[in-house]
Amino acid sequence: MPVVSNTSPVLNLAIIGRLSLLQQQFGELWLPPAVLAELRIDEDLPGVQAVREALAAQWIHVQAVEDMKLVEVLRRELDSGEAEAIALAVQLKAERVLLDEKEGRRVAKTLALPSTGVLGILLRARKEGYLPSIRKMIQQLQVQAGFRIGAELLIEILRESGEL
């Protein structure tokens, strides 16, 4: 079953050199056009080269959203990338939608769409033995990508990973 992503998980993992975790965990990934636009792959920005390579290797695909009325409704609460990612996940009957923002995850849940964020992806990779330290990856996300994580969530993730 397909997995659809919003901008944040793709870009954050690309910035820290771990975009391949998405391919490793999901095989292929689908993005709506709004997410592709937010990734700004025509610019020379951190992480963008890895995204271009994944698109060229055809494990990341871009697919148009058919139900633009659903996107319009979702845009009342979400940005364009999140709205289109959730609408595309509904359209493709996705196994999962990758979202980091709390509001997007809440909306996905109301639509019975399982969601995972970058921290869930890193935690899974750590548990499967592909990352020696999730703490180091979170620090890289914070420094290199400006990723924000609350103290309580950080403690929870570190406990679950066995690093606390």
C-alpha positions in Angstrom: 0.0 0.0 0.0 1.2 3.5 -0.8 2.7 5.9 1.8 2.2 9.6 1.2 4.4 12.4 2.8 4.1 16.0 3.7 7.2 18.2 3.2 8.7 18.1 6.7 9.6 14.4 7.0 11.2 14.3 3.6 13.1 17.6 3.9 14.2 17.0 7.5 15.6 13.6 6.8 17.2 14.8 3.6 19.0 17.6 5.5 20.5 15.2 7.9 21.5 12.7 5.2 18.9 10.1 6.2 16.4 10.3 3.4 17.2 6.7 2.6 15.3 5.7 5.8 12.1 6.4 3.9 12.9 4.0 1.1 14.2 1.5 3.6 11.0 1.6 5.6 8.3 2.1 2.9 9.9 1.2 -0.4 8.2 4.0 -2.3 6.8 7.3 -1.4 4.1 9.5 -3.0 4.1 13.3 -2.8 1.3 15.7 -4.0 2.3 18.7 -6.2 2.1 21.2 -3.3 4.7 19.2 -1.3 7.0 19.1 -4.3 6.6 22.9 -4.6 7.4 23.3 -0.9 10.6 21.2 -1.3 11.9 23.8 -3.8 14.0 21.2 -5.6 15.1 23.7 -8.3 17.0 25.7 -5.6 20.3 25.0 -4.0 19.1 24.4 -0.5 20.1 21.9 2.2 18.8 18.4 1.5 17.4 19.2 -1.9 20.0 17.2 -3.9 19.0 14.0 -2.1 15.4 14.6 -2.9 16.3 15.2 -6.6 18.2 11.9 -6.6 15.3 10.1 -5.0 12.9 11.5 -7.7 15.4 10.5 -10.4 15.7 7.0 -9.0 11.9 6.8 -9.0 11.3 5.7 -5.5 9.7 9.1 -4.7 6.7 9.8 -7.0 4.6 12.9 -7.5 0.9 12.4 -8.1 -1.8 14.9 -8.6 -4.7 15.2 -6.1 -8.1 14.5 -7.8 -10.4 15.8 -5.0 -9.6 19.5 -4.9 -12.8 20.1 -2.9 -11.4 18.0 -0.1 -8.1 20.0 -0.4 -10.1 23.3 -0.1 -11.9 22.0 3.1 -8.6 20.8 4.6 -6.9 24.2 3.8 -9.2 25.8 6.3 -7.0 24.3 9.0 -3.8 23.2 7.3 -1.2 24.5 4.9 -1.3 23.5 1.2 1.3 20.7 1.6 -0.5 19.1 4.5 -3.9 19.4 2.9 -2.8 17.9 -0.4 -0.8 15.1 1.4 -3.9 14.1 3.4 -6.2 14.3 0.3 -3.7 12.2 -1.7 -3.5 9.7 1.1 -7.3 9.4 1.1 -7.3 9.1 -2.7 -4.6 6.3 -2.8 -6.0 4.6 0.3 -2.6 5.0 1.8 -1.2 2.7 4.4 0.2 5.8 6.2 0.7 9.5 5.8 3.9 11.1 7.0 3.3 14.3 8.9 5.2 16.1 11.7 2.8 18.9 12.5 0.3 18.3 15.4 -2.7 19.8 13.6 -2.1 17.7 10.4 -1.8 14.5 12.5 -5.1 15.4 14.3 -6.9 15.9 11.0 -5.4 12.6 9.6 -6.7 10.8 12.6 -10.2 12.1 12.1 -10.1 10.6 8.6 -8.8 7.3 10.0 -5.4 7.7 8.3 -2.5 6.3 10.3 0.3 8.9 10.5 4.0 8.9 11.4 6.4 11.7 11.7 10.2 12.0 11.4 10.6 11.0 15.0 8.6 7.8 14.5 10.7 7.0 11.4 14.0 7.5 13.4 12.7 5.5 16.3 11.8 2.6 14.0 15.2 2.7 12.4 16.9 2.7 15.8 14.8 -0.3 17.0 15.6 -2.2 13.8 19.3 -1.5 14.3 19.9 1.0 11.4 20.8 3.9 13.7 23.4 3.7 16.5 21.8 6.7 18.3 18.5 8.4 17.9 19.7 11.1 20.3 22.4 12.1 17.7 19.9 12.2 14.9 17.5 14.4 16.9 20.5 16.8 17.7 21.3 16.9 14.0 17.7 17.7 13.2 17.7 20.5 15.8 21.0 22.0 14.7 20.9 21.5 10.9 17.1 21.6 10.2 15.8 23.8 13.0 13.6 20.9 14.2 11.7 21.6 17.4 10.9 19.0 20.0 9.4 19.4 23.4 11.4 18.2 26.4 8.7 15.6 27.4 8.5 14.1 23.9 12.3 14.0 23.7 12.4 12.0 27.0 9.7 9.7 25.8 11.5 9.0 22.5 14.8 8.4 24.3 13.2 6.0 26.7 11.4 4.1 24.0 14.7 3.8 22.0 16.5 2.5 25.1 18.8 5.6 25.2 17.6 6.9 28.5 
